[in-house]
Each structure stands twice: as structure tokens, then as C-alpha cells.
Amino acid sequence: MNMTETRITLNKGYTEQGFAEKVFHLHIRIVGDNDELYFRDYLNEHKEIAKEYETLKLSLWKEFEHDRDGYTEAKTDFIKKYTNLAKSLYGKRY
């Protein structure tokens, strides 16, 4: 379980041997913490950036196959960049 003041993320199905048959993610946020929605919307509206994100994720797959936290950290700068851009573009959408 990862926790910050505004977020809790629960993951099940990541093992030292790799992924279990079923993998689950549960993201719990306080009201107003909608970063993931902004990021989603931006990717849906900018297919070239979505493709870059796909390429990034695939490039990290093998290196971090058994390291969920490392995989997440390796994507963080990309996600923050486009989430912040989306927030400035969309204003208070959420």
C-alpha cells in the first residue's frame, strides 16, 4: 500500500516471481484530486502523446517487471508533465 496525505493506492497480484494470474489496482483519492482524469482526457485528445506513453510503458516493462514501485517512478515525470499541461489547458474541468 502506498500512501500520501491525499492518496492511497492498493495493489494486489505483484509478486517477486512476476504477475499473479489476476492483478488489481485500487486508487482512493480525496475529493478534488483528479489528476488521473486530466491525464486520461489529455491522452484521449492527443493521440501522439498517448502513443509516446505506450512506447514508454513498453520500454519499461522488462526492466521493472518485478518492481512495481520502480515502474511507477520511471513514468512519473512523463505523467506529471502532461497532467500539468492538461490542467492548464482544461481549467477546472473536474
HELIX and SHEET records of a PDB file:
HELIX    1   1 ASP A   35  GLU A   45  1                                  11    
HELIX    2   2 LYS A   47  TRP A   61  1                                  15    
HELIX    3   3 ARG A   68  TYR A   90  1                                  23    
SHEET    1   A 3 ASN A   2  MET A   3  0                                        
SHEET    2   A 3 ARG A   7  THR A  15 -1                                        
SHEET    3   A 3 GLY A  18  ARG A  29 -1                                        
END                                                                             
